[in-house]
Amino acid sequence: MNAAAESADLKARIDRALDELRPFLRSDGGDIKVLAVREDLVVEVELQGACAHCAQAAMTMRAGVEEAVRRVVPEVERVVAVNMPSSALG
């Protein structure tokens, strides 16, 4: 499998993992979108809707998103939200 096909497969597997979480995120008025899978296997996501402004975003990322992705795609090193609200960081 070439690098582009491997990347597409990895992104599809990540999206399937996130599909498990989307109903919960959407019930709170939010969503999540995969923006990129970097060569170092860090997944960049964008929190959308209410999730983009939620003070609980850091917990959602750690206990929900990253855990779900790494369970399905164990080779992923980290999942980071590129638009994490500053109120969620500390």
N, C-alpha and C positions, 0 to 999 in steps of 0.2 A: 504494500500500500504506500502510495507517495505521500509527501508531507501535507499537501492540500487535502487529500482524502482523509488522512489521519486527523487533521485539525477539524474537518467537518464532522467526522464521527465523534470526536471528543465533545464538540459543541452540542451535538444532538443528544449525547448521553447526559450532559449537564442540563440541557433543557428538560429532559425527561425527569431528572431529579427535582428540578424546580417546579415541574407540573404538579408534584405532590403538595407543594406549599402554596401554590397560587390561589386555590379556593380560600384559604385562610387569609392571605394578604388581601385578596379582592373583597372579602367580607368586611374588612376594615377600610375599604376605599383605596387600596394600594395595589401595587404589582411590582414585578422585577423583570429586568431585561438583561440578557447577557450581551455585553458590548465586545468583549475580546477574551481570547485565551492566549496569554503570552507564552513565549517559548520556555520561560521558567516555570510553566504550569500554574501561574497565578491567574485566576479568573477575575476579570473586571466586570462588575454588574452595575446597573443603574437602578436605584430605588425610584419608583414612580408613584404618582398620586399622593395619598396620605402618607405613605411610607417615606417619601422624600423629606417630610417635615416632622417625623415622629421622634420624640425623645427616647423611645424604646428601640430605635433602629439598631444600635450597637448590639443589644441583646438578641434581636431578631437575626442579625447577621451571624453572630457567634453560635447561638444555641439552635437556630433554625436553618438558615441558609447554608452556612459552611458545613455543618454536620450532615445535612441531607445530601449535599453535593459530594462530600468525601466518602459517604457511605456507598454511593452508587459509582463514583469515579475516584477510587482511592489514590490514583496517581496525582491528583490535584494537590498542590502545595498549600494554597490559600485562596480565599474568596474575599475580594475587597469591593466595597461600594465606592465608586468614584465621586459620588455626590452625597456622602455621609453627612448628615446635618451636624454642625459644630456642637449643638446641644447634646448630641449623643456621645460625644467623645469624652466627656469628663464631667 
